[in-house]
Amino acid sequence: MKSPITVSYKNGNTLFYVEQLSPNASLDSFSCKIIEYNKYLHEDALRSQNDHIALTWLLRERTTDTIVAYMSLIADAIKLSFTEKEMHDLNYPFKTIPAMKIAKLAVSHLVNEQQENKNNQHEKRHFLLNIFVPRRLQPPAALPLPVFCR
């Protein structure tokens, strides 16, 4: 299933599109140097999605359909103490707040090699988050950077 989410130049040329992982999705174009991330995408992501554990999105380059990155989301919860609720003025009757968690965020080693001299890790993180996650849902910049395939 192709998504209407695209990344485009100001002149309207589309660079990338986001696609939800499906049984017939070609994954051969993705590889990174972290074996766990390759194994997850190629062997476990579809099963996790079918079991309603995770939802995986593929970022594809428009002209070649090459997977340049992927992200898997899982449901999670944020546990709040009484003090934290009080400090943030949360009138929430439960001990946890539902949340979405980025379980995997991986970039193809081909993209990393091309961008090695252009971007630092901070810029890569924000580039991917801006594509995959609406700005209002993004974590603060002070949080640790996700691990990228190198």
C-alpha positions, 0 to 999 in steps of 0.5 A: 500500500503506497502512502500519500506521504511524499518528500518533494523538492520545492519545484514539486519533484517527488524524491521519496514515498512511504509505503507500509510493509506488505507481503508482496513488498520487495525488500531486496534493495535494503541492507545495512551493516547492522545484521540485527536490522537486516534480519528484522526487516527480512525475517521478522517485520512482517510476522510482527505486523501480522501479529499486531505487535509492530507496524513497519513503514518503508521509505522508498526512493521514487525513481528506483523504488530502493528502500532507503530507510525503514521504521517499525512502530510499537504500542507502549506506555509511559509510566508516571509517578504522582509527582510527575503528574502533579508537576505537569498538571495532568489530571489523568486517572491512570498510572500510564499514558498510551504512547507509540515507540519507534522500535526500529529506525534503520537507514540503508548503508548506501544512503549513509555512505552517500551522506557521510560527508554531507550530514551529521547524525543529528541532521540524519535523525531529524531528516528521518523523523520529519519524514516518518513522524509529525513534528508535534509527536517528535521527541525533544532534540535532547533525547539520545539519537537512534542507532543508524546502520553504518 
